Amino acid sequence: MIKKILIANRGEIAVRIIRACRELGIRSVAVYSTADRSSLHAQIADEAVCIGAPATKDSYLNMNAVIQAALNTGADAVHPGFGFLSENAEFARLCEKCGITFIGPSYKSIEMLGDKAAAKETMAAAGVPVIPGSEGAVASVEEAKAIAEKAGYPILVKASAGGGGRGIRRVDSPDDLEAQMTAAQQEAKNFFGDDSVYIEKFLINPHHVEIQIIADKHGNYIYLGERDCSMQRRNQKVLEECPSPIVSDDLRRRMGEAAVTAAKQCGYYNAGTIEFLVDDDRNFYFMEMNTRIQVEHPITEEVTGFDLVKAQIEIADGKTLEVKQEDICMNGHAIECRINAENPELDFRPSPGTIKSLYVPGGPGIRIDSTVYQGYTITPYYDSMISKLIAHGRNRDEAIKKMKWALSEFIVEGVDTNIDFQLELIKQPEFLEGSYDIGFLGRYMEKRSKK
């Protein structure tokens, strides 16, 4: 049985995992950089180990330092959270080699799905709908031009090893293809160490809908409904909701079954998310699979009552899923707003600094997953997200009303935040109607800048 877990992450997800460990009676070990000495996760864990300098390559991405910290503290498992090493197959393999349980899928599944082009080929072979484009990575500009011509412009050039919206370029005509392909390859090389790219038909303003699955090591698979992640700025999610306002019961079932098929095809276990694009005719297409817990997992937890993080740990420990697909029901509606230390009026410029005053909302149906406290200093080294505000209601209308007053009560002084901007967004007619798509926020920002 797992007795001690090292959390190879920081911020609110590290805090979330530590709390799950407490509920399961498992000791926790936090790792932190020198910039994170005063971070909440380092303070509330049973043990805390400094693993390096502020730069992520010297700390949270330093596999040897993380593994050594686990060995030195006697941790028999590692939870990677999201980001950093969470989808690094080599790190998962290294954990296995050192006799440490990796709380996630096997390194073989991560390898198979980490290459987006190869993952698309795998899904197509399994009969999962995929977006028209290249069958794998493209080897040359000439090959890319031929594929783009067949798929039809506009197209996207996407990094095979990509994620988080990096290494993606839209191409509207053959004249732009070579330059945009080179730019995508360069960004892919810089962020992922791999410059391979693939071609995909660009669906104009679809909806981004993802299916949460979870599977144990004994061949049991379930899906836990969907999340709508269409509120995006530059391919970065801003707000998510569960269930999606555009998904019917029948579409949910078909997408869920396709997601389970995708997971089975890869011999997948633990938590995973299959991301789809859905067009106006409600056709859906596989986009990618994330082999980790998602930032937006709390809204699924609120609607289904299923604790994903505890389930991750129990599955890694060899336990069998206690629920079957027929046990899963969608109870109400949940919305998550990502609260970032940034200034929306200055092109969302990050706003590091010390929080001088803080008041977080509470009350029925309100959840805060956060890492900050009054007096905490937000450093410039990491992602600007400081909290996730989740509102759960009996229906979508009630969830929106709860979110409105929760955002109105949320006070952070000392740094700029996007709280007022989030409040502005959920008051827009397109959001209230549930008719927004992934192009909405870009159109809204353009219109907003002209006022």
C-alpha positions, 0 to 999 in steps of 0.5 A: 500500500502507498504510505507516502506521496511526493507531490512533484508540483506546486501551487493549488494543485499541490495543495489539492493533492496534499488534502487528498492524501490527508483524507486517505491517511497517506503522508505527503512530501512537498518539493519547492524551489527557493522562490517557493519557500513560503508557498502554502503547499510547502507549509502544509505538507508533512515534509518539504524539500527544496529541490533547486533554484527558481528556474523550472529547469533547475527545480520542478523540471529537474527529474533527478532532483525530484527522484532524489527527494523521493528516495531521501524521504522514503516516498513510495509514490509520486503524484505529478499534478498537471504541467511540469513533469506530468506528461513526461514519459521519461520521468514516469519510466524513471519512477518505475525504474527506481521502484516508485509508483507513478500516479498516472498512466504507464510511461508507454501510454504517455509515449503513445499519446504524447506525440499528437500526430501519432495519437491521431493515427491511433485514434483513427485506427480505433474508429474515433472521429478525427479532424482531416489532415496528415496521418502523422508528422509531415516531413517537408513543406512540399508534403505539407502543401499537398496535405493542406490542399486536400484538407482545404484551407484554412489549416493548422500547423501543430507541434506533435509534442505540443500542449498548452496552446504552444506550437500552433499556427493558422495558415489561410493560404499556400503562400503563408504555409512555409513561413508559418510551418517554420515558426511552429517548428521553432516554437515546438523545438524551444518548448518541447525539444521536438520540432516535428509538426502535423497538419490539421484542417482548421474548423472555424469557430467550433466548440472545445468539449472534453470528456473526463475518463478514469480507468483502473488497472483491471480493465474497468473504464468509465467516463464522467461527462464533459466539460466545455472549454470554449472560453479561450484566449490565445488557445489558453482556457479562461473559464470552463463549465460542466456540463456543456450547454451544447451537448445533449444526452445522446451526444454525451453518450456517443462522445463518452463511448468514443473517449473510452474506446480511445483509452482502451486502444492505448491500454490506458489507466488512471485519470485522462481527458480526451479533447474534442472539437464539436462543430455546429452540426454536432459532429465531434472530432478527436483533438488530443488526449491529456494523460494527467489530471486537468486544471478544470477537474473540480467542476466534474467533481462538483457535478458527479460527486466523484473525487478524481484525485483520491481515485487517481491515488487508489488506482495507482495503488492497485484498487478497483473502481468502485463505481460503474458507468450506470452509477454516474449521474450529472447533478446540476451545473458547475462553472470554474473561473481561473483567477490570474494575477494579471492585468487585462487592460495591459494585454493580460500582463502578469502582475507579480507582487505581495498580496496586501489584502485578501477576501475569498467568497464562500457560501452554498455551492462555492469552492475555492482551490487556491495557493495564496494568502494575505502576505503571500508574494507572487513571484514572476517565475511561474504561471499567473494562475493563483486560484480557481473559483468554482460555483455549483448550482442546481442548473446553469442559471443558478450556477451563473448567479452564484458565480456573479456574486462570488466574483463580486465578493472576491477581493485581492489587493496588492496585485492586479487580477482578472476578477473583474474581467471574468465578471464582465465575461459571464454577463455577455449575452453569448455566454448567458445563452450558452452560444459561445465558441472558441472564437468568441473571446477573440472577437470580444477582445477585438470589439472591446479594444475599439470602445 
